[in-house]
Amino acid sequence: VISPSSIRKSRKEIFFMLYTTLGRTNRKVSRIGFGGCPAGVKNYVETYDPGKTDDYGEGVRAARRAYELGINYFDTAPGYGNGLSEQIIGEALDGIPGENLFMATKVRYNEEPDVFKSLEGSLTRLRREHIDLLQLHGDYYTKELTDTLLQPGGMVEQMCRAKQEGLVQYLGFTGECQNAEFYRLIDTGIFDVVQVQYNVLFQHPYDPFFQSGSMYYCEEKGMGIVTMRSLTSGIFQKWMRIIQPDNTFDYSKALIQYVLSNPLVDTALLGMRSVAQVEENVAVCLDTAHRIDLAELHKRKVD
């Protein structure tokens, strides 16, 4: 769905944002989301320190510019810079009505998990009375960990209570693995959205040749599908430099296009911490002429 977004009148460019429906939430979200990790974490992929005034200010300007250009999905977490990412996004979007945003944060499991304490801090930093999506902040789920998360009084039950009390509207979880426990969390039926690692290097969640993978499964369940590490967190670029040290080609556009070409991806999170990055990412998102047919790409025989 293409819909015009309101932007600063002082700029000569005219931008439109692409939107889609986020699974069974039925919420309209931008095809790319503001990934808040780089804005809050020191030296993530590149030299940067949000503890310094200039870098912090640029992070705020980046988040604000993202909203101006129609991005309404903002993803963050308390663990991104010990709350700095949430603080930056909260300052940038302060005063913007909640219905114009889709705000997502997370809660990390630890030895004594207290979802409400974590959520209280997030709401304060984000300057919100409630948020749209609260996610389990996970990577690899062991059976023991999943048992703990799902036990009576555990984190998942606390997250459900937070939803019942109106502090959050939807629940989700993030995962970088594709093991049985990942599917077990999906099968609980509790989670509305999944945030999964997916990019040109990590293609496990989506195999168009065999039409298999967790994305197909989540689609059947009506879950919203959001991708993280869409640009491989710089790993692909490092590999290219190893192969050819004098290669200065910027692969970012191609990496973004690969993820956005996946018809099951609702929102691709892109780490942003500068206005320039935001504007470049929006331009790539709108460049639909360079999307590719992934099913055709993965064919193994010539017709």
Number of C-alpha atoms within 10 A of each C-alpha: 10 11 12 13 16 14 17 11 8 6 7 7 9 12 17 19 22 20 21 16 16 22 21 13 16 10 16 19 23 28 26 30 28 29 25 28 23 26 32 31 20 19 12 15 11 9 7 18 18 23 14 10 10 11 18 22 17 18 26 24 21 25 27 21 21 27 24 15 21 26 27 25 24 25 25 27 27 23 18 17 20 12 18 24 30 31 22 28 27 23 19 21 21 14 10 12 9 16 10 14 21 19 23 22 25 24 24 16 17 8 5 8 15 16 22 16 10 15 23 15 14 25 18 14 19 25 18 19 13 22 23 21 22 29 25 24 18 17 15 15 20 13 14 9 13 16 13 15 20 15 12 11 12 17 23 24 16 18 26 18 16 20 19 11 11 14 21 22 17 21 23 25 24 21 19 18 17 17 14 12 18 24 14 13 19 21 13 9 11 16 21 23 25 25 22 25 22 24 24 17 13 13 13 16 21 21 16 18 13 9 12 13 15 20 24 17 17 21 15 10 15 16 22 25 23 24 25 23 20 27 27 19 16 15 13 17 18 13 11 15 14 11 10 10 10 9 11 10 9 9 13 18 16 16 17 23 21 20 24 24 15 18 9 17 22 24 25 29 25 25 23 23 28 21 18 12 15 23 17 12 22 21 16 19 22 16 12 13 8 14 17 16 13 17 13 12 10 12 11 8 6 5 4
